[in-house]
Amino acid sequence: MTKRRVFHSYVFIAPSLVLTLVLGIYPILWAFRFMFYDYPGFGVPKFIGLGNFARVMEDSQFWLSVYNTFLYAAGKIVVTIPLSLILAVILNRAMKGRQLLRAIYFMPTIISASVMSVVFGIVFNSFNGILNQYLLRLGFISQPIEWLGPDYAMTTVIIIAIWGAIGNYMILFIAGLQNISDDLYEAASIDGANTVQKFWFITIPMLGPILQMVMMLIITVSLKGYENIMVLTEGGPFGKTEVMFLYVYKLFFPVSTTNANVQQIGYGSAVGFVTAVMVGLITLVYFALSRRLNKLY
């Protein structure tokens, strides 16, 4: 490679590199330097050593957000992956209108999380929501259900998250299914295998690489997701839907429609660091466990 081509290569990657440094790495370093300081966002930072981390260990609200995050992620993962795979298998068959159905199921993935949450906020509104109105008219309920209340808020946000994620993973599974040779299924049919046996012993093993990627994506997205929760409930009611990254967001940007707290950049940096470490460890554990999937193909 000539010096001219090397120079042109650096010129092409320079904008992305600068944006990554300025908008990605620098803000992280700027925030993490305050982990050891008591800094409300103005004035002179006060060095407190490991005080912020000691506070994290005793912060019941943070640990509630950790519990809510795992509950939210587990509910989303357990339902989304099987449902996406089932839809992919159905829509991969030769049938009329399958392209239209694929587009319909994929459409939620291109809708803004904020817009989607506003729409579902209208649907699940406790007093004049569309869902409650239909249920009352059909006689399934005698009084409106508080879908975003303490008892159902987490279930509601999980349902909305599943609705928004199914199409994305369905498309990935369809791409994997189309790479499986029909000869394998024909050979299995000759050997007397039924539909369930073909699915379990051919489809699942051959989807191993796709399944690994889907699992990695959905785990990381679920653990980091907070946008729809922020719009729908702001972590309420009573912290029932408070997740880790929403809690960190509130420490840096505390003003909301319901209350206004004091900005805590120092403590927020410490909480963000602990949260990032937890997500990183979970990712490493997944990578270790995912090696077993390599034996399927």
Order of alpha helices (4+ residues) and beta strands (2+ residues): alpha-alpha-beta-beta-alpha-alpha-alpha-alpha-alpha-alpha-alpha-alpha-alpha-alpha-alpha-alpha
